[in-house]
């Protein structure tokens, strides 16, 4: 099966049956956004630790969901790589002492890599599926987070916290909306 542009795609009915896995990642991101936005004056160490825990949980969930969806094929490889990047950044955030600027740059690098991989994953879906556009918007939003952080090289931790918090809320909402779209696909199949 291809996505209409020659790239192999994960069968849409498989994605539809596993919509809840996409929704779980979205809800986790929303939770991160709420935690950070309710306490935007967190110390940088606590912000990095909170982000690290999120990245580890999101990465583990992404890898598990991609492997679950593509049991017999490796059609979900972009999501597996996305999960591995999140696991790596989460581990780095929680175990390595980083200078404040290094921590912020790690979050920006994470946003760049995740944005690219999310874009690849979304591109593997048919464009007629509403989830395609939602997931592609999520990819663009991840890239936007990275650009914003890189454009504010000396921004204070509160600015970075607010940027990450709003990113997480919007990204999570996009994932949940994409999951609902995938669920609708299942009911139409």
N, CA, C and O of each residue as an XYZ file, in Angstrom:
756
protein
N       0.850     -1.171      0.000
C       0.000      0.000      0.000
C       0.893      1.231      0.000
O       1.912      1.271      0.690
N       0.502      2.238     -0.783
C       1.236      3.496     -0.787
C       0.306      4.618     -0.385
O      -0.907      4.435     -0.284
N       0.885      5.773     -0.159
C       0.093      6.914      0.269
C      -0.373      7.763     -0.901
O      -0.858      8.875     -0.695
N      -0.239      7.273     -2.108
C      -0.653      8.017     -3.277
C       0.488      8.817     -3.888
O       0.311      9.413     -4.950
N       1.632      8.848     -3.260
C       2.788      9.558     -3.792
C       3.979      8.602     -3.920
O       5.123      9.039     -4.039
N       3.701      7.303     -3.893
C       4.739      6.314     -4.076
C       5.426      5.846     -2.806
O       6.224      4.911     -2.863
N       5.150      6.455     -1.669
C       5.775      6.048     -0.414
C       4.917      5.005      0.269
O       3.692      5.121      0.276
N       5.542      3.979      0.848
C       4.744      3.006      1.571
C       4.076      3.652      2.771
O       4.665      4.497      3.445
N       2.860      3.254      3.028
C       2.106      3.835      4.142
C       1.661      2.737      5.091
O       1.475      1.588      4.691
N       1.494      3.102      6.336
C       0.893      2.203      7.299
C      -0.579      2.098      6.919
O      -1.202      3.127      6.657
N      -1.169      0.894      6.876
C      -2.580      0.781      6.513
C      -3.447      1.689      7.385
O      -3.303      1.721      8.607
N      -4.343      2.423      6.736
C      -5.158      3.395      7.453
C      -6.073      2.749      8.478
O      -6.345      3.345      9.520
N      -6.557      1.536      8.204
C      -7.413      0.891      9.201
C      -6.619      0.572     10.462
O      -7.165      0.617     11.564
N      -5.321      0.245     10.310
C      -4.479      0.003     11.475
C      -4.322      1.282     12.286
O      -4.406      1.259     13.514
N      -4.094      2.394     11.600
C      -3.989      3.676     12.301
C      -5.309      4.027     12.970
O      -5.325      4.509     14.103
N      -6.404      3.788     12.279
C      -7.716      4.082     12.846
C      -7.990      3.286     14.107
O      -8.551      3.816     15.066
N      -7.601      2.025     14.117
C      -7.819      1.181     15.296
C      -6.951      1.618     16.478
O      -7.282      1.340     17.630
N      -5.860      2.289     16.196
C      -4.927      2.693     17.241
C      -4.907      4.202     17.451
O      -3.890      4.767     17.856
N      -6.017      4.839     17.179
C      -6.144      6.288     17.351
C      -5.834      6.716     18.784
O      -5.302      7.802     19.015
N      -6.167      5.866     19.729
C      -5.986      6.194     21.140
C      -4.512      6.365     21.505
O      -4.187      7.059     22.467
N      -3.615      5.730     20.734
C      -2.190      5.877     21.009
C      -1.713      7.284     20.625
O      -0.888      7.880     21.319
N      -2.235      7.801     19.522
C      -1.924      9.176     19.123
C      -2.517     10.144     20.145
O      -1.872     11.113     20.544
N      -3.755      9.869     20.562
C      -4.416     10.728     21.555
C      -3.645     10.735     22.872
O      -3.567     11.774     23.527
N      -3.080      9.610     23.270
C      -2.301      9.539     24.508
C      -1.101     10.471     24.480
O      -0.806     11.144     25.467
N      -0.409     10.508     23.343
C       0.722     11.439     23.208
C       0.242     12.879     23.253
O       0.908     13.741     23.826
N      -0.902     13.140     22.658
C      -1.445     14.495     22.689
C      -1.816     14.925     24.101
O      -1.534     16.052     24.507
N      -2.443     14.033     24.841
C      -2.822     14.360     26.219
C      -1.586     14.574     27.093
O      -1.592     15.437     27.971
N      -0.539     13.803     26.860
C       0.712     13.993     27.604
C       1.297     15.375     27.312
O       1.763     16.055     28.226
N       1.274     15.790     26.053
C       1.785     17.121     25.695
C       0.940     18.222     26.328
O       1.477     19.218     26.813
N      -0.378     18.045     26.324
C      -1.263     19.034     26.951
C      -0.946     19.141     28.445
O      -0.901     20.241     28.995
N      -0.729     18.012     29.091
C      -0.378     18.020     30.509
C       0.918     18.792     30.747
O       1.002     19.591     31.680
N       1.930     18.555     29.904
C       3.190     19.297     30.018
C       2.928     20.796     29.876
O       3.424     21.595     30.669
N       2.154     21.168     28.873
C       1.861     22.581     28.657
C       1.185     23.218     29.850
O       1.530     24.333     30.243
N       0.231     22.524     30.423
C      -0.477     23.063     31.586
C       0.448     23.202     32.790
O       0.412     24.212     33.494
N       1.274     22.192     33.024
C       2.209     22.243     34.157
C       3.137     23.444     34.019
O       3.361     24.179     34.981
N       3.668     23.637     32.832
C       4.622     24.732     32.631
C       3.920     26.087     32.661
O       4.421     27.022     33.285
N       2.779     26.209     32.005
C       2.106     27.513     31.956
C       1.523     27.924     33.301
O       1.387     29.114     33.588
N       1.183     26.949     34.117
C       0.684     27.290     35.450
C       1.817     27.705     36.388
O       1.575     28.342     37.413
N       3.040     27.349     36.039
C       4.217     27.703     36.851
C       5.351     28.192     35.947
O       6.422     27.586     35.944
N       5.149     29.270     35.180
C       6.172     29.707     34.218
C       7.454     30.221     34.865
O       8.454     30.426     34.177
N       7.436     30.426     36.158
C       8.646     30.909     36.834
C       9.461     29.766     37.440
O      10.281     29.986     38.331
N       9.233     28.557     36.957
C      10.044     27.423     37.410
C      11.521     27.742     37.204
O      11.889     28.441     36.260
N      12.348     27.231     38.082
C      13.789     27.382     37.852
C      14.137     26.642     36.564
O      13.425     25.727     36.151
N      15.227     27.044     35.942
C      15.618     26.395     34.693
C      15.877     24.912     34.913
O      15.537     24.091     34.061
N      16.476     24.562     36.045
C      16.720     23.143     36.333
C      15.415     22.353     36.404
O      15.327     21.245     35.875
N      14.409     22.922     37.057
C      13.119     22.242     37.161
C      12.405     22.202     35.808
O      11.750     21.211     35.484
N      12.526     23.260     35.025
C      11.942     23.273     33.681
C      12.571     22.182     32.824
O      11.864     21.440     32.142
N      13.898     22.082     32.857
C      14.606     21.063     32.080
C      14.231     19.666     32.565
O      14.032     18.765     31.751
N      14.132     19.474     33.878
C      13.742     18.169     34.418
C      12.310     17.812     34.008
O      12.034     16.669     33.642
N      11.408     18.783     34.069
C      10.024     18.543     33.654
C       9.969     18.170     32.180
O       9.282     17.224     31.794
N      10.700     18.923     31.358
C      10.755     18.612     29.938
C      11.385     17.238     29.721
O      10.933     16.474     28.868
N      12.431     16.921     30.496
C      13.091     15.619     30.365
C      12.153     14.466     30.656
O      12.147     13.466     29.938
N      11.358     14.603     31.709
C      10.379     13.551     32.038
C       9.365     13.418     30.903
O       9.026     12.310     30.489
N       8.879     14.571     30.401
C       7.943     14.538     29.272
C       8.580     13.840     28.067
O       7.964     12.966     27.458
N       9.816     14.227     27.724
C      10.470     13.655     26.552
C      10.651     12.148     26.703
O      10.467     11.408     25.736
N      11.009     11.680     27.896
C      11.148     10.233     28.114
C       9.808      9.516     27.945
O       9.726      8.498     27.258
N       8.765     10.048     28.573
C       7.445      9.417     28.473
C       6.919      9.457     27.040
O       6.406      8.458     26.534
N       7.047     10.610     26.390
C       6.581     10.748     25.015
C       7.379      9.839     24.084
O       6.814      9.192     23.203
N       8.683      9.796     24.285
C       9.513      8.937     23.446
C       9.162      7.467     23.596
O       9.044      6.747     22.604
N       8.996      7.025     24.825
C       8.631      5.623     25.059
C       7.262      5.309     24.448
O       7.070      4.255     23.842
N       6.314      6.239     24.618
C       4.966      6.032     24.068
C       5.005      6.038     22.539
O       4.313      5.244     21.902
N       5.810      6.927     21.942
C       5.921      6.987     20.480
C       6.497      5.696     19.919
O       5.979      5.152     18.945
N       7.569      5.206     20.533
C       8.174      3.956     20.056
C       7.183      2.803     20.217
O       6.997      2.007     19.297
N       6.556      2.716     21.378
C       5.593      1.630     21.613
C       4.430      1.705     20.632
O       4.017      0.684     20.083
N       3.901      2.900     20.408
C       2.749      3.017     19.501
C       3.152      2.722     18.070
O       2.388      2.092     17.339
N       4.336      3.162     17.646
C       4.779      2.882     16.278
C       4.992      1.390     16.071
O       4.620      0.843     15.033
N       5.588      0.736     17.055
C       5.799     -0.707     16.929
C       4.473     -1.463     16.979
O       4.308     -2.479     16.303
N       3.546     -0.977     17.766
C       2.225     -1.600     17.854
C       1.486     -1.475     16.533
O       0.867     -2.432     16.069
N       1.551     -0.295     15.930
C       0.840     -0.042     14.678
C       1.461     -0.823     13.527
O       0.746     -1.320     12.657
N       2.761     -0.931     13.517
C       3.431     -1.565     12.375
C       4.024     -2.910     12.761
O       5.193     -3.183     12.490
N       3.222     -3.736     13.386
C       3.704     -5.031     13.889
C       4.446     -5.844     12.845
O       5.482     -6.435     13.148
N       3.937     -5.885     11.623
C       4.534     -6.742     10.605
C       5.425     -5.979      9.624
O       6.208     -6.596      8.901
N       5.322     -4.694      9.587
C       6.154     -3.920      8.671
C       6.822     -2.811      9.463
O       6.541     -2.609     10.645
N       7.687     -2.115      8.807
C       8.339     -1.006      9.489
C       7.860      0.304      8.889
O       8.641      1.232      8.679
N       6.569      0.365      8.619
C       5.978      1.536      7.996
C       5.940      2.759      8.877
O       5.759      3.871      8.379
N       6.105      2.584     10.171
C       6.032      3.720     11.094
C       7.420      4.149     11.561
O       7.559      4.679     12.664
N       8.439      3.931     10.749
C       9.807      4.240     11.159
C      10.014      5.707     11.549
O      10.812      5.970     12.449
N       9.332      6.685     10.915
C       9.561      8.066     11.372
C       9.136      8.276     12.828
O       9.773      9.031     13.562
N       8.069      7.613     13.235
C       7.595      7.764     14.607
C       8.547      7.052     15.570
O       8.766      7.526     16.684
N       9.111      5.921     15.149
C      10.107      5.235     15.980
C      11.321      6.147     16.174
O      11.817      6.297     17.291
N      11.794      6.749     15.092
C      12.937      7.668     15.220
C      12.584      8.873     16.080
O      13.401      9.324     16.882
N      11.377      9.395     15.919
C      10.918     10.511     16.753
C      10.966     10.117     18.231
O      11.421     10.885     19.078
N      10.490      8.911     18.522
C      10.525      8.422     19.898
C      11.937      8.273     20.417
O      12.212      8.605     21.571
N      12.842      7.777     19.578
C      14.231      7.613     20.003
C      14.905      8.960     20.259
O      15.692      9.095     21.195
N      14.597      9.957     19.425
C      15.130     11.305     19.653
C      14.623     11.835     20.988
O      15.396     12.386     21.772
N      13.327     11.671     21.252
C      12.766     12.141     22.523
C      13.389     11.410     23.702
O      13.701     12.028     24.719
N      13.571     10.110     23.575
C      14.218      9.354     24.649
C      15.631      9.875     24.905
O      16.041     10.040     26.054
N      16.364     10.131     23.834
C      17.731     10.626     23.979
C      17.793     11.998     24.636
O      18.613     12.232     25.524
N      16.927     12.898     24.200
C      16.920     14.240     24.787
C      16.416     14.181     26.227
O      16.928     14.893     27.091
N      15.429     13.348     26.489
C      14.943     13.189     27.860
C      16.027     12.662     28.778
O      16.202     13.158     29.891
N      16.745     11.669     28.321
C      17.852     11.118     29.112
C      18.910     12.192     29.352
O      19.400     12.346     30.471
N      19.264     12.937     28.300
C      20.247     14.008     28.421
C      19.790     15.052     29.439
O      20.573     15.489     30.283
N      18.531     15.444     29.355
C      18.002     16.474     30.255
C      18.015     16.028     31.714
O      18.204     16.846     32.615
N      17.816     14.744     31.945
C      17.716     14.258     33.320
C      19.039     13.777     33.917
O      19.176     13.700     35.138
N      20.002     13.455     33.069
C      21.223     12.854     33.612
C      22.489     13.679     33.430
O      23.469     13.463     34.143
N      22.490     14.605     32.506
C      23.701     15.359     32.224
C      23.564     16.790     32.727
O      22.578     17.463     32.428
N      24.530     17.248     33.474
C      24.461     18.654     33.902
C      24.733     19.560     32.696
O      25.803     19.514     32.089
N      23.752     20.369     32.375
C      23.875     21.276     31.241
C      23.884     22.711     31.736
O      23.215     23.051     32.712
N      24.632     23.526     31.069
C      24.579     24.956     31.330
C      23.216     25.428     30.824
O      22.644     24.794     29.937
N      22.686     26.517     31.363
C      21.355     26.968     30.943
C      21.202     27.097     29.423
O      20.195     26.662     28.864
N      22.177     27.680     28.767
C      22.065     27.864     27.317
C      22.098     26.514     26.605
O      21.385     26.326     25.620
N      22.911     25.571     27.083
C      22.961     24.240     26.480
C      21.623     23.532     26.615
O      21.184     22.844     25.694
N      20.978     23.699     27.758
C      19.672     23.072     27.970
C      18.650     23.621     26.991
O      17.872     22.867     26.408
N      18.653     24.929     26.812
C      17.717     25.552     25.880
C      18.022     25.105     24.452
O      17.101     24.851     23.676
N      19.295     25.006     24.100
C      19.667     24.554     22.756
C      19.273     23.098     22.537
O      18.908     22.720     21.423
N      19.340     22.277     23.580
C      18.908     20.881     23.454
C      17.412     20.820     23.145
O      16.978     19.996     22.341
N      16.630     21.682     23.776
C      15.191     21.727     23.496
C      14.950     22.205     22.065
O      14.064     21.690     21.383
N      15.727     23.179     21.609
C      15.590     23.664     20.230
C      15.962     22.571     19.231
O      15.270     22.382     18.231
N      17.049     21.854     19.497
C      17.453     20.760     18.609
C      16.373     19.684     18.588
O      16.055     19.140     17.531
N      15.814     19.378     19.747
C      14.722     18.417     19.821
C      13.573     18.885     18.926
O      13.028     18.090     18.161
N      13.199     20.163     19.013
C      12.113     20.686     18.193
C      12.389     20.545     16.702
O      11.495     20.198     15.930
N      13.630     20.814     16.299
C      13.991     20.667     14.880
C      13.867     19.221     14.414
O      13.235     18.940     13.396
N      14.473     18.309     15.165
C      14.447     16.897     14.772
C      13.030     16.332     14.793
O      12.623     15.618     13.876
N      12.285     16.657     15.845
C      10.918     16.150     15.962
C      10.059     16.714     14.835
O       9.250     15.994     14.250
N      10.232     17.995     14.530
C       9.454     18.601     13.446
C       9.682     17.918     12.112
O       8.736     17.656     11.370
N      10.938     17.631     11.809
C      11.258     16.955     10.551
C      10.645     15.553     10.530
O      10.017     15.161      9.547
N      10.831     14.804     11.612
C      10.310     13.431     11.653
C       8.777     13.398     11.654
O       8.178     12.511     11.046
N       8.146     14.352     12.327
C       6.684     14.421     12.291
C       6.208     14.738     10.882
O       5.199     14.200     10.426
N       6.934     15.609     10.194
C       6.582     15.929      8.807
C       6.679     14.711      7.910
O       5.814     14.487      7.064
N       7.726     13.924      8.090
C       7.879     12.692      7.309
C       6.738     11.722      7.630
O       6.165     11.112      6.727
N       6.411     11.582      8.922
C       5.324     10.680      9.316
C       3.997     11.156      8.733
O       3.217     10.345      8.235
N       3.733     12.452      8.788
C       2.476     12.988      8.251
C       2.419     12.819      6.738
O       1.358     12.530      6.185
N       3.549     12.996      6.067
C       3.589     12.877      4.611
C       3.271     11.460      4.151
O       2.914     11.249      2.992
N       3.396     10.514      5.027
C       3.110      9.121      4.680
C       1.617      8.809      4.749
O       1.189      7.716      4.380
N       0.827      9.774      5.223
C      -0.630      9.608      5.269
C      -1.247     10.202      4.009
O      -0.690     11.135      3.431
N      -2.384      9.678      3.578
C      -3.060     10.286      2.427
C      -3.515     11.707      2.760
O      -3.978     11.975      3.868
N      -3.383     12.591      1.815
C      -3.758     13.984      2.041
C      -5.248     14.164      2.247
O      -5.673     15.154      2.843
N      -6.032     13.248      1.777
C      -7.491     13.366      1.947
C      -7.892     13.175      3.407
O      -8.988     13.567      3.808
N      -7.022     12.584      4.186
C      -7.303     12.340      5.598
C      -7.060     13.626      6.387
O      -5.987     14.222      6.291
N      -8.048     14.050      7.159
C      -7.903     15.260      7.952
C      -6.714     15.200      8.887
O      -6.090     16.223      9.167
N      -6.393     14.008      9.375
C      -5.258     13.845     10.276
C      -3.939     14.243      9.631
O      -3.010     14.670     10.317
N      -3.854     14.102      8.307
C      -2.640     14.499      7.597
C      -2.340     15.969      7.870
O      -1.227     16.330      8.252
N      -3.337     16.796      7.670
C      -3.146     18.240      7.825
C      -2.883     18.610      9.287
O      -2.089     19.507      9.570
N      -3.542     17.928     10.198
C      -3.323     18.214     11.617
C      -1.905     17.820     12.037
O      -1.227     18.567     12.742
N      -1.469     16.642     11.596
C      -0.123     16.190     11.955
C       0.952     17.015     11.261
O       2.011     17.266     11.837
N       0.687     17.439     10.025
C       1.646     18.298      9.323
C       1.734     19.665     10.020
O       2.812     20.253     10.108
N       0.611     20.156     10.506
C       0.628     21.407     11.260
C       1.422     21.230     12.553
O       2.161     22.131     12.951
N       1.276     20.080     13.212
C       2.066     19.779     14.403
C       3.558     19.775     14.091
O       4.365     20.267     14.879
N       3.921     19.217     12.937
C       5.325     19.205     12.521
C       5.830     20.631     12.325
O       6.919     20.980     12.781
N       5.037     21.445     11.649
C       5.427     22.839     11.428
C       5.537     23.583     12.762
O       6.411     24.432     12.934
N       4.660     23.265     13.684
C       4.682     23.929     14.981
C       5.928     23.534     15.774
O       6.490     24.363     16.490
N       6.364     22.282     15.657
C       7.608     21.853     16.320
C       8.801     22.616     15.750
O       9.678     23.052     16.496
N       8.830     22.774     14.439
C       9.900     23.549     13.816
C       9.839     25.008     14.253
O      10.868     25.643     14.481
N       8.627     25.528     14.365
C       8.432     26.910     14.806
C       8.969     27.103     16.223
O       9.606     28.116     16.511
N       8.715     26.133     17.113
C       9.253     26.214     18.476
C      10.768     26.334     18.434
O      11.349     27.179     19.116
N      11.407     25.489     17.634
C      12.865     25.512     17.547
C      13.362     26.862     17.034
O      14.330     27.410     17.561
N      12.708     27.391     16.019
C      13.127     28.674     15.456
C      12.956     29.794     16.487
O      13.833     30.644     16.641
N      11.827     29.785     17.184
C      11.597     30.810     18.210
C      12.682     30.750     19.280
O      13.217     31.784     19.681
N      13.004     29.556     19.738
C      14.032     29.416     20.779
C      15.397     29.852     20.246
O      16.167     30.496     20.958
N      15.692     29.503     19.001
C      16.977     29.890     18.425
C      17.065     31.393     18.165
O      18.151     31.971     18.211
N      15.928     32.023     17.893
C      15.912     33.462     17.643
C      16.020     34.270     18.938
O      16.325     35.462     18.906
N      15.772     33.626     20.062
C      15.852     34.292     21.354
C      17.027     33.718     22.152
O      16.825     33.123     23.210
N      18.253     33.895     21.649
C      19.383     33.204     22.276
C      19.636     33.609     23.726
O      20.241     32.845     24.479
N      19.192     34.778     24.124
C      19.444     35.201     25.491
C      18.150     35.441     26.255
O      18.120     36.180     27.239
N      17.094     34.809     25.791
C      15.808     34.969     26.475
C      15.887     34.348     27.862
O      16.610     33.379     28.090
N      15.147     34.915     28.755
C      15.111     34.384     30.112
C      14.336     33.084     30.169
O      13.614     32.732     29.236
N      14.494     32.382     31.269
C      13.840     31.081     31.409
C      12.326     31.190     31.334
O      11.666     30.264     30.861
N      11.758     32.312     31.795
C      10.304     32.464     31.734
C       9.836     32.516     30.286
O       8.809     31.924     29.951
N      10.566     33.211     29.422
C      10.210     33.270     27.999
C      10.286     31.888     27.369
O       9.402     31.496     26.607
N      11.335     31.157     27.685
C      11.483     29.805     27.143
C      10.372     28.913     27.696
O       9.786     28.121     26.957
N      10.082     29.037     28.985
C       9.027     28.219     29.595
C       7.683     28.495     28.943
O       6.939     27.562     28.640
N       7.368     29.745     28.726
C       6.088     30.093     28.101
C       6.037     29.555     26.666
O       5.006     29.037     26.238
N       7.141     29.674     25.923
C       7.181     29.150     24.554
C       6.967     27.639     24.548
O       6.180     27.124     23.753
N       7.659     26.936     25.424
C       7.510     25.469     25.494
C       6.104     25.106     25.969
O       5.505     24.163     25.452
N       5.578     25.831     26.931
C       4.230     25.546     27.434
C       3.170     25.703     26.360
O       2.323     24.826     26.185
N       3.212     26.822     25.638
C       2.222     27.030     24.570
C       2.410     26.027     23.439
O       1.437     25.532     22.872
N       3.678     25.726     23.110
C       3.939     24.701     22.100
C       3.270     23.390     22.509
O       2.561     22.774     21.713
N       3.496     22.973     23.742
C       2.964     21.689     24.207
C       1.437     21.670     24.157
O       0.840     20.671     23.758
N       0.809     22.768     24.560
C      -0.660     22.824     24.512
C      -1.180     22.709     23.088
O      -2.075     21.910     22.812
N      -0.626     23.501     22.188
C      -1.105     23.484     20.799
C      -0.764     22.160     20.131
O      -1.604     21.568     19.454
N       0.468     21.695     20.320
C       0.871     20.423     19.719
C       0.001     19.280     20.237
O      -0.442     18.432     19.463
N      -0.241     19.260     21.542
C      -1.100     18.222     22.110
C      -2.499     18.275     21.542
O      -3.082     17.238     21.227
N      -3.049     19.480     21.406
C      -4.394     19.621     20.826
C      -4.419     19.131     19.383
O      -5.393     18.507     18.962
N      -3.365     19.403     18.622
C      -3.295     18.925     17.239
C      -3.242     17.400     17.192
O      -3.889     16.781     16.348
N      -2.473     16.796     18.094
C      -2.405     15.333     18.130
C      -3.766     14.722     18.505
O      -4.196     13.735     17.908
N      -4.425     15.313     19.487
C      -5.742     14.795     19.884
C      -6.722     14.939     18.723
O      -7.489     14.018     18.442
N      -6.702     16.086     18.049
C      -7.592     16.277     16.893
C      -7.253     15.287     15.778
O      -8.148     14.756     15.120
N      -5.959     15.042     15.569
C      -5.550     14.037     14.580
C      -6.037     12.656     14.962
O      -6.446     11.882     14.096
N      -5.998     12.334     16.245
C      -6.482     11.035     16.724
C      -7.983     10.897     16.479
O      -8.457      9.833     16.083
N      -8.719     11.967     16.715
C     -10.167     11.938     16.454
C     -10.413     11.703     14.966
O     -11.321     10.962     14.592
N      -9.609     12.332     14.128
C      -9.736     12.128     12.681
C      -9.460     10.669     12.314
O     -10.154     10.088     11.479
N      -8.441     10.087     12.945
C      -8.139      8.674     12.686
C      -9.276      7.774     13.170
O      -9.597      6.774     12.529
N      -9.874      8.128     14.292
C     -10.999      7.350     14.809
C     -12.185      7.400     13.860
O     -12.858      6.393     13.641
N     -12.440      8.581     13.296
C     -13.512      8.720     12.300
C     -13.258      7.833     11.106
O     -14.184      7.248     10.544
N     -11.972      7.733     10.711
C     -11.602      6.879      9.606
C     -12.020      5.440      9.865
O     -12.515      4.758      8.967
N     -11.820      4.986     11.085
C     -12.187      3.615     11.458
C     -13.684      3.410     11.318
O     -14.119      2.374     10.816
N     -14.477      4.373     11.751
C     -15.924      4.217     11.665
C     -16.432      4.254     10.229
O     -17.496      3.712      9.929
N     -15.670      4.898      9.339
C     -16.050      4.961      7.915
C     -15.598      3.733      7.159
O     -16.144      3.427      6.098
N     -14.600      3.011      7.687
C     -14.039      1.852      6.963
C     -14.967      0.659      7.021
O     -14.653     -0.394      6.467
